[in-house]
Amino acid sequence: MAYDEALAERVRDRLAELPGVTDKRMFGSLAFLTEGRLTVGVTGDDLMVRVGPAAADEALTRPGTRLMEMGGRRMRGWVRVDGAELDDDVLEEWLIRARDFVSTLPPG
């Protein structure tokens, strides 16, 4: 599956200046890692967001979200956000949520 280059560029623009952030093509998507820890990704027209298991249920109440699945398996602690919902403010909120969660994890 190809990914939305425009959305990937919007994410890259917001994360580029942060220390330790890299991007990598994975499984037909573009993943963004913080200090080696998978943080967010662009898959198709959507954003994959790592929110953590404790925050996943609440995240799924937000507009345009659904469980993240890859290869038929649910990804615990991840949500998928419909690209149509990602105006600049909403995109920024999701990126902050993902970075906040990943900052609690041990180095990758």
C-alpha positions as CSV (number, residue, x, y, z in Angstrom):
1,M,0.0,0.0,0.0
2,A,1.3,3.4,-0.9
3,Y,1.2,6.3,1.5
4,D,0.0,9.9,1.1
5,E,3.1,11.9,0.3
6,A,1.4,15.2,1.3
7,L,0.5,13.9,4.7
8,A,3.9,12.4,5.2
9,E,5.5,15.8,4.4
10,R,3.1,17.6,6.9
11,V,4.2,15.1,9.6
12,R,7.9,15.5,8.6
13,D,7.6,19.3,8.8
14,R,6.3,19.1,12.3
15,L,8.8,16.5,13.6
16,A,12.0,17.4,11.6
17,E,13.4,19.8,14.2
18,L,12.9,17.5,17.2
19,P,15.9,15.6,18.4
20,G,16.2,11.9,17.6
21,V,13.4,11.8,15.0
22,T,13.9,9.8,11.9
23,D,11.7,8.4,9.2
24,K,11.8,5.0,7.6
25,R,9.8,3.1,5.0
26,M,8.2,0.1,6.6
27,F,5.5,-2.3,5.3
28,G,4.5,0.1,2.5
29,S,4.1,2.9,5.0
30,L,6.3,5.7,6.2
31,A,7.1,5.3,9.9
32,F,8.5,8.1,12.2
33,L,10.7,7.0,15.0
34,T,11.9,8.9,18.1
35,E,15.2,7.6,19.4
36,G,14.5,4.4,17.6
37,R,10.9,4.0,19.0
38,L,8.1,3.8,16.5
39,T,5.9,6.9,17.2
40,V,3.6,7.6,14.3
41,G,3.2,6.5,10.7
42,V,1.5,7.4,7.5
43,T,-0.3,4.5,5.8
44,G,-2.5,5.1,2.8
45,D,-4.2,8.4,3.5
46,D,-4.3,7.8,7.3
47,L,-2.1,8.4,10.3
48,M,-1.1,5.6,12.6
49,V,-0.7,6.9,16.1
50,R,1.0,5.2,19.1
51,V,-1.0,6.2,22.1
52,G,-0.3,3.3,24.4
53,P,-2.7,0.7,25.8
54,A,-4.1,2.8,28.6
55,A,-5.1,5.6,26.3
56,A,-6.4,3.6,23.3
57,D,-10.0,3.4,24.4
58,E,-10.3,7.1,25.0
59,A,-8.5,7.8,21.7
60,L,-11.1,5.7,19.8
61,T,-13.8,8.1,20.9
62,R,-12.2,10.9,18.8
63,P,-13.6,11.6,15.3
64,G,-12.2,9.5,12.5
65,T,-10.4,6.9,14.6
66,R,-10.5,3.2,14.5
67,L,-8.4,0.3,15.8
68,M,-5.1,0.0,14.0
69,E,-4.7,-3.4,12.2
70,M,-1.8,-4.6,10.2
71,G,-1.8,-7.9,8.5
72,G,-5.1,-8.8,10.1
73,R,-3.7,-8.3,13.6
74,R,-4.8,-5.6,16.0
75,M,-2.0,-3.4,17.1
76,R,-2.5,-2.9,20.9
77,G,-2.0,0.8,21.9
78,W,-2.3,2.1,18.4
79,V,-5.1,3.9,16.6
80,R,-5.6,4.8,13.0
81,V,-6.9,8.3,12.2
82,D,-8.7,9.1,9.0
83,G,-6.7,11.5,6.9
84,A,-9.8,13.6,6.2
85,E,-9.9,14.5,9.9
86,L,-6.3,15.8,10.0
87,D,-6.5,19.5,9.7
88,D,-3.4,21.2,11.1
89,D,-4.6,21.5,14.7
90,V,-5.8,17.9,14.9
91,L,-2.7,16.6,13.3
92,E,-0.6,18.5,15.9
93,E,-2.7,17.1,18.7
94,W,-2.1,13.5,17.6
95,L,1.6,14.1,17.1
96,I,1.9,15.4,20.6
97,R,-0.1,12.5,22.1
98,A,2.2,10.0,20.3
99,R,5.4,11.8,21.4
100,D,4.2,12.1,25.0
101,F,3.5,8.4,25.1
102,V,6.8,7.4,23.5
103,S,8.7,9.6,25.9
104,T,7.6,7.2,28.7
105,L,9.2,4.2,27.0
106,P,12.8,3.0,27.5
107,P,15.3,3.9,24.7
108,G,14.8,1.8,21.6
